[in-house]
Structures are given as C-alpha cells and as structure tokens.
Amino acid sequence: MNASLRDQHPEPSGAAELREQVVQGLRAATKTLAPKFFYDDRGAALFERICEQPEYYLTRAELEILTTRGSDIAAVIGPEITTMSAVMSRSLSCEAM
C-alpha cells in the first residue's frame, strides 16, 4: 500500500494556521499577505540592520512621524502593527499603552 505524501512528510507545527492566514488574505477583496511570510529570522535581523544604516533614511523619517504623531496613530489603528520593522512597532506599541 502506498503511503500518501502527507503521511511521509507531516506538516510542521503551526503550518495549518499559517496556511489559513495566507488563504484568508488572498481570498479577501483587497489581497493581503503579512510580511512575516517573506522573512525568516535571519532575513528579519538583516532588515533591522539595514534600517539602522545612515543611508536608509526611511526608518528615521518614520520614527520622527511616530515620535510626533504616535499617540494619534495608535488611537486609530491600535498597538499591534505587523507590517513595520520591530523598532517602529515597539515605538508605536509604547504610544498605545
């Protein structure tokens, strides 16, 4: 009897939940896909290092906006932002508390 591919290669823990998030995002009228699906731990750490470079002005500009308007932004969208870098997300989360 031939075993199915699923039997030979069981899903990693949490795979069903991640798959459901992808399916929901792609079935929505406005398609979305969380950035967490694009970066592994190493890629996320590299992106954080890029954001710290002097040539990468976007992070500083965004942090300036969060510093001056963070409480207004947090009041509208809440403390949990998954599309921003960890530094900016922490900054906005602090504003929301």
Biopython code that builds the backbone (N, CA, C, O; Angstrom):
import numpy as np
from Bio.PDB.StructureBuilder import StructureBuilder

atoms = [
    (1, "MET", "N", (0.849, -1.187, 0.000)),
    (1, "MET", "CA", (0.000, 0.000, 0.000)),
    (1, "MET", "C", (0.886, 1.238, 0.000)),
    (1, "MET", "O", (1.812, 1.339, 0.805)),
    (2, "ASN", "N", (0.615, 2.161, -0.878)),
    (2, "ASN", "CA", (1.392, 3.390, -0.966)),
    (2, "ASN", "C", (0.922, 4.410, 0.056)),
    (2, "ASN", "O", (-0.269, 4.701, 0.161)),
    (3, "ALA", "N", (1.864, 4.942, 0.799)),
    (3, "ALA", "CA", (1.529, 5.995, 1.761)),
    (3, "ALA", "C", (1.412, 7.320, 1.020)),
    (3, "ALA", "O", (2.115, 7.567, 0.041)),
    (4, "SER", "N", (0.518, 8.159, 1.503)),
    (4, "SER", "CA", (0.365, 9.472, 0.857)),
    (4, "SER", "C", (1.561, 10.356, 1.200)),
    (4, "SER", "O", (2.316, 10.088, 2.135)),
    (5, "LEU", "N", (1.702, 11.406, 0.417)),
    (5, "LEU", "CA", (2.792, 12.353, 0.645)),
    (5, "LEU", "C", (2.677, 12.976, 2.030)),
    (5, "LEU", "O", (3.688, 13.198, 2.697)),
    (6, "ARG", "N", (1.450, 13.259, 2.467)),
    (6, "ARG", "CA", (1.256, 13.828, 3.808)),
    (6, "ARG", "C", (1.737, 12.881, 4.905)),
    (6, "ARG", "O", (2.295, 13.312, 5.915)),
    (7, "ASP", "N", (1.511, 11.589, 4.691)),
    (7, "ASP", "CA", (1.953, 10.614, 5.676)),
    (7, "ASP", "C", (3.474, 10.550, 5.747)),
    (7, "ASP", "O", (4.045, 10.350, 6.819)),
    (8, "GLN", "N", (4.118, 10.719, 4.611)),
    (8, "GLN", "CA", (5.569, 10.654, 4.559)),
    (8, "GLN", "C", (6.228, 11.925, 5.077)),
    (8, "GLN", "O", (7.340, 11.885, 5.603)),
    (9, "HIS", "N", (5.534, 13.060, 4.925)),
    (9, "HIS", "CA", (6.083, 14.360, 5.319)),
    (9, "HIS", "C", (5.043, 15.137, 6.116)),
    (9, "HIS", "O", (4.353, 15.996, 5.566)),
    (10, "PRO", "N", (4.926, 14.844, 7.400)),
    (10, "PRO", "CA", (3.916, 15.553, 8.195)),
    (10, "PRO", "C", (4.206, 17.053, 8.262)),
    (10, "PRO", "O", (5.357, 17.482, 8.175)),
    (11, "GLU", "N", (3.137, 17.840, 8.419)),
    (11, "GLU", "CA", (3.279, 19.295, 8.499)),
    (11, "GLU", "C", (3.995, 19.699, 9.774)),
    (11, "GLU", "O", (3.817, 19.070, 10.817)),
    (12, "PRO", "N", (4.800, 20.740, 9.697)),
    (12, "PRO", "CA", (5.406, 21.281, 10.912)),
    (12, "PRO", "C", (4.329, 21.900, 11.804)),
    (12, "PRO", "O", (3.245, 22.243, 11.332)),
    (13, "SER", "N", (4.622, 22.035, 13.044)),
    (13, "SER", "CA", (3.698, 22.636, 13.990)),
    (13, "SER", "C", (3.333, 24.051, 13.542)),
    (13, "SER", "O", (4.215, 24.835, 13.191)),
    (14, "GLY", "N", (2.060, 24.379, 13.552)),
    (14, "GLY", "CA", (1.604, 25.716, 13.194)),
    (14, "GLY", "C", (1.393, 25.937, 11.709)),
    (14, "GLY", "O", (0.944, 27.012, 11.311)),
    (15, "ALA", "N", (1.704, 24.946, 10.873)),
    (15, "ALA", "CA", (1.594, 25.115, 9.424)),
    (15, "ALA", "C", (0.151, 25.345, 8.988)),
    (15, "ALA", "O", (-0.104, 26.158, 8.100)),
    (16, "ALA", "N", (-0.783, 24.648, 9.595)),
    (16, "ALA", "CA", (-2.197, 24.805, 9.214)),
    (16, "ALA", "C", (-2.677, 26.227, 9.496)),
    (16, "ALA", "O", (-3.408, 26.807, 8.692)),
    (17, "GLU", "N", (-2.274, 26.785, 10.623)),
    (17, "GLU", "CA", (-2.665, 28.157, 10.970)),
    (17, "GLU", "C", (-2.065, 29.155, 9.986)),
    (17, "GLU", "O", (-2.750, 30.078, 9.545)),
    (18, "LEU", "N", (-0.808, 28.981, 9.643)),
    (18, "LEU", "CA", (-0.169, 29.876, 8.676)),
    (18, "LEU", "C", (-0.829, 29.767, 7.309)),
    (18, "LEU", "O", (-1.059, 30.777, 6.643)),
    (19, "ARG", "N", (-1.132, 28.547, 6.895)),
    (19, "ARG", "CA", (-1.792, 28.341, 5.607)),
    (19, "ARG", "C", (-3.148, 29.043, 5.596)),
    (19, "ARG", "O", (-3.509, 29.667, 4.598)),
    (20, "GLU", "N", (-3.889, 28.952, 6.672)),
    (20, "GLU", "CA", (-5.198, 29.602, 6.762)),
    (20, "GLU", "C", (-5.065, 31.127, 6.676)),
    (20, "GLU", "O", (-5.898, 31.782, 6.049)),
    (21, "GLN", "N", (-4.039, 31.691, 7.291)),
    (21, "GLN", "CA", (-3.815, 33.135, 7.207)),
    (21, "GLN", "C", (-3.526, 33.558, 5.761)),
    (21, "GLN", "O", (-4.010, 34.592, 5.301)),
    (22, "VAL", "N", (-2.742, 32.757, 5.061)),
    (22, "VAL", "CA", (-2.425, 33.058, 3.659)),
    (22, "VAL", "C", (-3.688, 32.972, 2.814)),
    (22, "VAL", "O", (-3.964, 33.863, 2.012)),
    (23, "VAL", "N", (-4.453, 31.905, 2.992)),
    (23, "VAL", "CA", (-5.670, 31.710, 2.203)),
    (23, "VAL", "C", (-6.658, 32.845, 2.455)),
    (23, "VAL", "O", (-7.234, 33.377, 1.505)),
    (24, "GLN", "N", (-6.864, 33.222, 3.703)),
    (24, "GLN", "CA", (-7.782, 34.318, 4.017)),
    (24, "GLN", "C", (-7.326, 35.617, 3.374)),
    (24, "GLN", "O", (-8.138, 36.352, 2.812)),
    (25, "GLY", "N", (-6.044, 35.902, 3.453)),
    (25, "GLY", "CA", (-5.514, 37.131, 2.878)),
    (25, "GLY", "C", (-5.657, 37.181, 1.370)),
    (25, "GLY", "O", (-5.947, 38.237, 0.807)),
    (26, "LEU", "N", (-5.456, 36.057, 0.717)),
    (26, "LEU", "CA", (-5.525, 36.032, -0.742)),
    (26, "LEU", "C", (-6.955, 35.918, -1.271)),
    (26, "LEU", "O", (-7.215, 36.220, -2.435)),
    (27, "ARG", "N", (-7.869, 35.488, -0.426)),
    (27, "ARG", "CA", (-9.281, 35.430, -0.830)),
    (27, "ARG", "C", (-10.011, 36.741, -0.555)),
    (27, "ARG", "O", (-11.120, 36.937, -1.051)),
    (28, "ALA", "N", (-9.423, 37.625, 0.210)),
    (28, "ALA", "CA", (-10.067, 38.896, 0.553)),
    (28, "ALA", "C", (-10.215, 39.768, -0.690)),
    (28, "ALA", "O", (-9.465, 39.623, -1.655)),
    (29, "ALA", "N", (-11.191, 40.676, -0.656)),
    (29, "ALA", "CA", (-11.405, 41.591, -1.781)),
    (29, "ALA", "C", (-10.138, 42.388, -2.065)),
    (29, "ALA", "O", (-9.726, 42.527, -3.217)),
    (30, "THR", "N", (-9.531, 42.906, -1.015)),
    (30, "THR", "CA", (-8.221, 43.550, -1.136)),
    (30, "THR", "C", (-7.199, 42.535, -0.659)),
    (30, "THR", "O", (-7.121, 42.248, 0.536)),
    (31, "LYS", "N", (-6.429, 41.997, -1.563)),
    (31, "LYS", "CA", (-5.469, 40.938, -1.253)),
    (31, "LYS", "C", (-4.401, 41.431, -0.288)),
    (31, "LYS", "O", (-3.860, 42.523, -0.458)),
    (32, "THR", "N", (-4.100, 40.632, 0.716)),
    (32, "THR", "CA", (-3.060, 40.956, 1.681)),
    (32, "THR", "C", (-2.241, 39.703, 1.978)),
    (32, "THR", "O", (-2.718, 38.575, 1.858)),
    (33, "LEU", "N", (-1.021, 39.938, 2.361)),
    (33, "LEU", "CA", (-0.150, 38.854, 2.796)),
    (33, "LEU", "C", (0.825, 39.468, 3.795)),
    (33, "LEU", "O", (1.581, 40.378, 3.454)),
    (34, "ALA", "N", (0.805, 38.977, 5.009)),
    (34, "ALA", "CA", (1.634, 39.533, 6.078)),
    (34, "ALA", "C", (3.121, 39.435, 5.742)),
    (34, "ALA", "O", (3.565, 38.427, 5.193)),
    (35, "PRO", "N", (3.885, 40.465, 6.065)),
    (35, "PRO", "CA", (5.322, 40.444, 5.800)),
    (35, "PRO", "C", (6.057, 39.289, 6.462)),
    (35, "PRO", "O", (7.133, 38.900, 6.006)),
    (36, "LYS", "N", (5.496, 38.736, 7.528)),
    (36, "LYS", "CA", (6.175, 37.622, 8.207)),
    (36, "LYS", "C", (6.377, 36.427, 7.281)),
    (36, "LYS", "O", (7.214, 35.566, 7.554)),
    (37, "PHE", "N", (5.611, 36.367, 6.179)),
    (37, "PHE", "CA", (5.766, 35.269, 5.242)),
    (37, "PHE", "C", (6.935, 35.482, 4.283)),
    (37, "PHE", "O", (7.276, 34.575, 3.523)),
    (38, "PHE", "N", (7.546, 36.644, 4.303)),
    (38, "PHE", "CA", (8.647, 36.953, 3.406)),
    (38, "PHE", "C", (10.016, 36.876, 4.077)),
    (38, "PHE", "O", (11.036, 36.786, 3.393)),
    (39, "TYR", "N", (10.048, 36.910, 5.398)),
    (39, "TYR", "CA", (11.321, 36.963, 6.120)),
    (39, "TYR", "C", (11.424, 35.810, 7.101)),
    (39, "TYR", "O", (10.505, 35.568, 7.884)),
    (40, "ASP", "N", (12.535, 35.104, 7.059)),
    (40, "ASP", "CA", (12.827, 34.175, 8.135)),
    (40, "ASP", "C", (13.549, 34.984, 9.219)),
    (40, "ASP", "O", (13.704, 36.196, 9.065)),
    (41, "ASP", "N", (13.987, 34.360, 10.292)),
    (41, "ASP", "CA", (14.641, 35.084, 11.386)),
    (41, "ASP", "C", (15.884, 35.826, 10.909)),
    (41, "ASP", "O", (16.135, 36.963, 11.309)),
    (42, "ARG", "N", (16.657, 35.170, 10.052)),
    (42, "ARG", "CA", (17.887, 35.800, 9.552)),
    (42, "ARG", "C", (17.556, 37.017, 8.674)),
    (42, "ARG", "O", (18.200, 38.060, 8.787)),
    (43, "GLY", "N", (16.554, 36.879, 7.807)),
    (43, "GLY", "CA", (16.146, 37.985, 6.953)),
    (43, "GLY", "C", (15.603, 39.160, 7.749)),
    (43, "GLY", "O", (15.873, 40.314, 7.416)),
    (44, "ALA", "N", (14.842, 38.874, 8.796)),
    (44, "ALA", "CA", (14.308, 39.938, 9.644)),
    (44, "ALA", "C", (15.438, 40.672, 10.359)),
    (44, "ALA", "O", (15.412, 41.897, 10.471)),
    (45, "ALA", "N", (16.432, 39.923, 10.844)),
    (45, "ALA", "CA", (17.576, 40.554, 11.514)),
    (45, "ALA", "C", (18.370, 41.411, 10.529)),
    (45, "ALA", "O", (18.827, 42.498, 10.884)),
    (46, "LEU", "N", (18.537, 40.935, 9.306)),
    (46, "LEU", "CA", (19.238, 41.705, 8.284)),
    (46, "LEU", "C", (18.479, 42.995, 7.976)),
    (46, "LEU", "O", (19.086, 44.060, 7.860)),
    (47, "PHE", "N", (17.161, 42.905, 7.844)),
    (47, "PHE", "CA", (16.363, 44.101, 7.582)),
    (47, "PHE", "C", (16.515, 45.120, 8.713)),
    (47, "PHE", "O", (16.633, 46.317, 8.453)),
    (48, "GLU", "N", (16.514, 44.663, 9.945)),
    (48, "GLU", "CA", (16.709, 45.572, 11.083)),
    (48, "GLU", "C", (18.069, 46.268, 10.985)),
    (48, "GLU", "O", (18.177, 47.459, 11.273)),
    (49, "ARG", "N", (19.103, 45.533, 10.582)),
    (49, "ARG", "CA", (20.442, 46.141, 10.422)),
    (49, "ARG", "C", (20.452, 47.162, 9.291)),
    (49, "ARG", "O", (21.087, 48.210, 9.403)),
    (50, "ILE", "N", (19.753, 46.858, 8.203)),
    (50, "ILE", "CA", (19.651, 47.811, 7.093)),
    (50, "ILE", "C", (18.982, 49.093, 7.566)),
    (50, "ILE", "O", (19.422, 50.188, 7.216)),
    (51, "CYS", "N", (17.933, 48.967, 8.352)),
    (51, "CYS", "CA", (17.201, 50.138, 8.853)),
    (51, "CYS", "C", (18.077, 51.042, 9.719)),
    (51, "CYS", "O", (17.803, 52.236, 9.840)),
    (52, "GLU", "N", (19.105, 50.496, 10.310)),
    (52, "GLU", "CA", (19.992, 51.275, 11.173)),
    (52, "GLU", "C", (21.075, 52.023, 10.395)),
    (52, "GLU", "O", (21.777, 52.855, 10.971)),
    (53, "GLN", "N", (21.222, 51.747, 9.113)),
    (53, "GLN", "CA", (22.274, 52.380, 8.321)),
    (53, "GLN", "C", (21.948, 53.841, 8.017)),
    (53, "GLN", "O", (20.787, 54.175, 7.782)),
    (54, "PRO", "N", (22.960, 54.720, 8.020)),
    (54, "PRO", "CA", (22.728, 56.147, 7.754)),
    (54, "PRO", "C", (22.076, 56.400, 6.391)),
    (54, "PRO", "O", (21.300, 57.344, 6.242)),
    (55, "GLU", "N", (22.384, 55.568, 5.408)),
    (55, "GLU", "CA", (21.833, 55.768, 4.069)),
    (55, "GLU", "C", (20.342, 55.446, 3.979)),
    (55, "GLU", "O", (19.659, 55.899, 3.060)),
    (56, "TYR", "N", (19.853, 54.679, 4.915)),
    (56, "TYR", "CA", (18.449, 54.262, 4.886)),
    (56, "TYR", "C", (17.631, 55.243, 5.716)),
    (56, "TYR", "O", (17.351, 54.996, 6.889)),
    (57, "TYR", "N", (17.253, 56.355, 5.100)),
    (57, "TYR", "CA", (16.586, 57.451, 5.813)),
    (57, "TYR", "C", (15.129, 57.149, 6.157)),
    (57, "TYR", "O", (14.558, 57.810, 7.025)),
    (58, "LEU", "N", (14.521, 56.176, 5.503)),
    (58, "LEU", "CA", (13.101, 55.906, 5.731)),
    (58, "LEU", "C", (12.781, 55.614, 7.192)),
    (58, "LEU", "O", (11.781, 56.097, 7.724)),
    (59, "THR", "N", (13.629, 54.826, 7.833)),
    (59, "THR", "CA", (13.381, 54.481, 9.227)),
    (59, "THR", "C", (13.372, 55.725, 10.104)),
    (59, "THR", "O", (12.496, 55.884, 10.954)),
    (60, "ARG", "N", (14.340, 56.600, 9.899)),
    (60, "ARG", "CA", (14.389, 57.829, 10.707)),
    (60, "ARG", "C", (13.176, 58.713, 10.448)),
    (60, "ARG", "O", (12.620, 59.295, 11.380)),
    (61, "ALA", "N", (12.762, 58.816, 9.188)),
    (61, "ALA", "CA", (11.593, 59.629, 8.854)),
    (61, "ALA", "C", (10.339, 59.045, 9.502)),
    (61, "ALA", "O", (9.521, 59.781, 10.053)),
    (62, "GLU", "N", (10.191, 57.729, 9.437)),
    (62, "GLU", "CA", (9.033, 57.083, 10.050)),
    (62, "GLU", "C", (9.063, 57.232, 11.566)),
    (62, "GLU", "O", (8.029, 57.475, 12.188)),
    (63, "LEU", "N", (10.243, 57.088, 12.162)),
    (63, "LEU", "CA", (10.342, 57.264, 13.612)),
    (63, "LEU", "C", (10.024, 58.696, 14.032)),
    (63, "LEU", "O", (9.435, 58.918, 15.090)),
    (64, "GLU", "N", (10.409, 59.660, 13.211)),
    (64, "GLU", "CA", (10.071, 61.052, 13.511)),
    (64, "GLU", "C", (8.547, 61.246, 13.498)),
    (64, "GLU", "O", (7.991, 61.925, 14.362)),
    (65, "ILE", "N", (7.891, 60.647, 12.519)),
    (65, "ILE", "CA", (6.428, 60.722, 12.459)),
    (65, "ILE", "C", (5.824, 60.054, 13.690)),
    (65, "ILE", "O", (4.906, 60.595, 14.307)),
    (66, "LEU", "N", (6.343, 58.872, 14.049)),
    (66, "LEU", "CA", (5.818, 58.176, 15.225)),
    (66, "LEU", "C", (6.061, 58.957, 16.506)),
    (66, "LEU", "O", (5.232, 58.939, 17.416)),
    (67, "THR", "N", (7.196, 59.643, 16.580)),
    (67, "THR", "CA", (7.504, 60.431, 17.769)),
    (67, "THR", "C", (6.535, 61.602, 17.915)),
    (67, "THR", "O", (6.071, 61.909, 19.013)),
    (68, "THR", "N", (6.241, 62.245, 16.790)),
    (68, "THR", "CA", (5.381, 63.425, 16.863)),
    (68, "THR", "C", (3.898, 63.088, 16.818)),
    (68, "THR", "O", (3.090, 63.823, 17.385)),
    (69, "ARG", "N", (3.515, 61.993, 16.157)),
    (69, "ARG", "CA", (2.095, 61.676, 15.984)),
    (69, "ARG", "C", (1.728, 60.260, 16.430)),
    (69, "ARG", "O", (0.634, 59.777, 16.138)),
    (70, "GLY", "N", (2.643, 59.600, 17.138)),
    (70, "GLY", "CA", (2.417, 58.208, 17.530)),
    (70, "GLY", "C", (1.157, 57.965, 18.316)),
    (70, "GLY", "O", (0.455, 56.984, 18.066)),
    (71, "SER", "N", (0.850, 58.830, 19.259)),
    (71, "SER", "CA", (-0.355, 58.609, 20.069)),
    (71, "SER", "C", (-1.613, 58.751, 19.219)),
    (71, "SER", "O", (-2.586, 58.027, 19.433)),
    (72, "ASP", "N", (-1.607, 59.678, 18.255)),
    (72, "ASP", "CA", (-2.760, 59.832, 17.354)),
    (72, "ASP", "C", (-2.925, 58.585, 16.479)),
    (72, "ASP", "O", (-4.038, 58.098, 16.280)),
    (73, "ILE", "N", (-1.805, 58.078, 15.963)),
    (73, "ILE", "CA", (-1.843, 56.887, 15.101)),
    (73, "ILE", "C", (-2.316, 55.679, 15.904)),
    (73, "ILE", "O", (-3.169, 54.920, 15.444)),
    (74, "ALA", "N", (-1.768, 55.502, 17.092)),
    (74, "ALA", "CA", (-2.132, 54.349, 17.927)),
    (74, "ALA", "C", (-3.601, 54.393, 18.310)),
    (74, "ALA", "O", (-4.241, 53.348, 18.425)),
    (75, "ALA", "N", (-4.144, 55.589, 18.510)),
    (75, "ALA", "CA", (-5.557, 55.711, 18.865)),
    (75, "ALA", "C", (-6.458, 55.219, 17.738)),
    (75, "ALA", "O", (-7.553, 54.714, 17.987)),
    (76, "VAL", "N", (-5.999, 55.366, 16.511)),
    (76, "VAL", "CA", (-6.807, 54.967, 15.361)),
    (76, "VAL", "C", (-6.611, 53.495, 15.004)),
    (76, "VAL", "O", (-7.586, 52.790, 14.744)),
    (77, "ILE", "N", (-5.362, 53.023, 14.988)),
    (77, "ILE", "CA", (-5.110, 51.669, 14.491)),
    (77, "ILE", "C", (-4.756, 50.656, 15.567)),
    (77, "ILE", "O", (-4.719, 49.460, 15.279)),
    (78, "GLY", "N", (-4.501, 51.077, 16.770)),
    (78, "GLY", "CA", (-4.190, 50.148, 17.839)),
    (78, "GLY", "C", (-2.712, 49.834, 17.934)),
    (78, "GLY", "O", (-1.926, 50.289, 17.103)),
    (79, "PRO", "N", (-2.327, 49.061, 18.935)),
    (79, "PRO", "CA", (-0.909, 48.843, 19.238)),
    (79, "PRO", "C", (-0.202, 47.794, 18.402)),
    (79, "PRO", "O", (1.028, 47.748, 18.405)),
    (80, "GLU", "N", (-0.930, 46.953, 17.690)),
    (80, "GLU", "CA", (-0.268, 45.838, 17.017)),
    (80, "GLU", "C", (-0.089, 46.111, 15.533)),
    (80, "GLU", "O", (-1.058, 46.095, 14.775)),
    (81, "ILE", "N", (1.139, 46.360, 15.119)),
    (81, "ILE", "CA", (1.461, 46.625, 13.724)),
    (81, "ILE", "C", (2.410, 45.531, 13.264)),
    (81, "ILE", "O", (3.498, 45.382, 13.820)),
    (82, "THR", "N", (2.015, 44.769, 12.262)),
    (82, "THR", "CA", (2.880, 43.680, 11.805)),
    (82, "THR", "C", (3.645, 44.032, 10.540)),
    (82, "THR", "O", (4.540, 43.288, 10.140)),
    (83, "THR", "N", (3.318, 45.140, 9.906)),
    (83, "THR", "CA", (3.985, 45.465, 8.656)),
    (83, "THR", "C", (5.182, 46.373, 8.839)),
    (83, "THR", "O", (5.881, 46.670, 7.871)),
    (84, "MET", "N", (5.434, 46.820, 10.054)),
    (84, "MET", "CA", (6.564, 47.708, 10.314)),
    (84, "MET", "C", (7.738, 46.920, 10.871)),
    (84, "MET", "O", (7.603, 45.765, 11.274)),
    (85, "SER", "N", (8.872, 47.564, 10.882)),
    (85, "SER", "CA", (10.025, 46.929, 11.500)),
    (85, "SER", "C", (9.773, 46.812, 12.998)),
    (85, "SER", "O", (8.907, 47.495, 13.544)),
    (86, "ALA", "N", (10.517, 45.965, 13.642)),
    (86, "ALA", "CA", (10.342, 45.755, 15.077)),
    (86, "ALA", "C", (10.555, 47.043, 15.864)),
    (86, "ALA", "O", (9.852, 47.291, 16.843)),
    (87, "VAL", "N", (11.512, 47.860, 15.451)),
    (87, "VAL", "CA", (11.789, 49.108, 16.163)),
    (87, "VAL", "C", (10.578, 50.029, 16.125)),
    (87, "VAL", "O", (10.173, 50.570, 17.154)),
    (88, "MET", "N", (10.000, 50.206, 14.945)),
    (88, "MET", "CA", (8.850, 51.091, 14.828)),
    (88, "MET", "C", (7.622, 50.504, 15.487)),
    (88, "MET", "O", (6.834, 51.234, 16.088)),
    (89, "SER", "N", (7.447, 49.213, 15.384)),
    (89, "SER", "CA", (6.312, 48.578, 16.031)),
    (89, "SER", "C", (6.384, 48.750, 17.538)),
    (89, "SER", "O", (5.376, 49.032, 18.186)),
    (90, "ARG", "N", (7.598, 48.576, 18.106)),
    (90, "ARG", "CA", (7.761, 48.789, 19.548)),
    (90, "ARG", "C", (7.460, 50.228, 19.905)),
    (90, "ARG", "O", (6.814, 50.485, 20.921)),
    (91, "SER", "N", (7.909, 51.174, 19.096)),
    (91, "SER", "CA", (7.670, 52.573, 19.352)),
    (91, "SER", "C", (6.185, 52.881, 19.381)),
    (91, "SER", "O", (5.711, 53.564, 20.289)),
    (92, "LEU", "N", (5.440, 52.381, 18.392)),
    (92, "LEU", "CA", (4.023, 52.632, 18.326)),
    (92, "LEU", "C", (3.297, 51.889, 19.449)),
    (92, "LEU", "O", (2.335, 52.418, 20.008)),
    (93, "SER", "N", (3.731, 50.689, 19.785)),
    (93, "SER", "CA", (3.127, 49.946, 20.881)),
    (93, "SER", "C", (3.252, 50.702, 22.192)),
    (93, "SER", "O", (2.325, 50.718, 23.002)),
    (94, "CYS", "N", (4.409, 51.332, 22.398)),
    (94, "CYS", "CA", (4.599, 52.133, 23.611)),
    (94, "CYS", "C", (3.644, 53.308, 23.646)),
    (94, "CYS", "O", (3.140, 53.667, 24.710)),
    (95, "GLU", "N", (3.389, 53.914, 22.490)),
    (95, "GLU", "CA", (2.473, 55.047, 22.417)),
    (95, "GLU", "C", (1.056, 54.617, 22.774)),
    (95, "GLU", "O", (0.303, 55.387, 23.370)),
    (96, "ALA", "N", (0.691, 53.389, 22.411)),
    (96, "ALA", "CA", (-0.666, 52.916, 22.632)),
    (96, "ALA", "C", (-0.942, 52.545, 24.077)),
    (96, "ALA", "O", (-2.098, 52.446, 24.486)),
    (97, "MET", "N", (0.098, 52.344, 24.839)),
    (97, "MET", "CA", (-0.082, 51.913, 26.234)),
    (97, "MET", "C", (-0.360, 53.069, 27.154)),
    (97, "MET", "O", (-0.535, 52.872, 28.357)),
]
sb = StructureBuilder()
sb.init_structure("model")
sb.init_model(0)
sb.init_chain("A")
sb.init_seg("    ")
for serial, (resi, resn, name, xyz) in enumerate(atoms, 1):
    if name == "N":
        sb.init_residue(resn, " ", resi, " ")
    sb.init_atom(name, np.array(xyz, "f"), 0.0, 1.0, " ", f" {name:<3s}", serial, name[0])
structure = sb.get_structure()
